[in-house]
Amino acid sequence: MVRASEDLIWRVFEPFFRVDQARHKSVPVAGLGLAVACEIIERHKGSITIRNREPQGLEQICRLPLSRPSDRRL
């Protein structure tokens, strides 16, 4: 499990950034997932945060506003 240093954790939403640089060579992925997720969530007036979990790992928290029928545009 990965545990990010507090000075790096805000960078996880940058395209191609990896907290665990050791995985760069062993896992062939682009590193765009959180950057894309953040963009989509923010465009929908939501927020996404990430923080360290105890004793290890990362926790992602995504908040989206509720939609009411009167909010929908046709």
C-alpha positions in Angstrom: 0.0 0.0 0.0 1.1 3.5 -0.8 1.4 6.3 1.7 2.0 9.8 0.4 4.2 12.4 2.1 2.1 15.4 3.0 4.1 17.6 0.6 3.3 15.4 -2.4 -0.3 14.5 -1.7 -1.7 17.6 -3.4 0.1 16.6 -6.6 -1.9 13.4 -7.2 -4.3 15.3 -9.4 -1.6 16.4 -11.8 -1.5 14.4 -15.1 1.2 11.6 -15.1 2.2 12.2 -11.5 2.7 9.1 -9.3 3.1 9.0 -5.6 4.9 5.7 -5.8 7.7 6.2 -8.3 8.7 2.6 -8.0 5.5 1.5 -9.7 6.4 3.6 -12.8 8.2 0.8 -14.5 6.2 -2.2 -13.2 2.7 -0.9 -14.0 2.2 0.4 -17.6 -0.5 3.0 -17.2 -0.7 6.6 -18.2 -1.4 8.2 -14.8 -4.3 10.2 -15.9 -7.1 8.7 -13.8 -7.2 11.2 -10.9 -6.6 14.2 -13.2 -9.5 13.2 -15.4 -11.7 12.4 -12.4 -10.9 15.8 -10.8 -11.8 17.6 -14.0 -15.2 15.8 -14.4 -16.1 16.2 -10.7 -15.3 19.9 -10.7 -17.2 20.6 -13.9 -20.2 19.1 -12.0 -19.7 21.5 -9.1 -18.2 18.8 -6.9 -15.0 18.2 -5.1 -12.5 15.4 -4.7 -9.8 15.1 -2.0 -7.3 12.5 -1.1 -5.6 11.8 2.2 -3.5 9.2 4.0 -5.3 6.5 5.8 -4.0 4.8 9.0 -2.1 2.6 9.1 -1.5 2.8 5.4 -3.0 3.5 2.0 -4.9 6.5 0.5 -8.5 7.5 0.8 -10.3 9.4 -1.9 -13.4 11.5 -1.0 -15.7 12.6 -3.8 -18.6 15.0 -3.1 -21.2 15.9 -5.7 -24.2 18.2 -5.3 -27.7 16.6 -5.4 -29.7 17.3 -8.5 -33.3 18.4 -8.3 -35.7 18.1 -11.3 -35.9 21.9 -11.4 -32.0 22.0 -11.8 -32.1 20.0 -15.0 -31.8 21.7 -18.4 -33.4 20.1 -21.4 
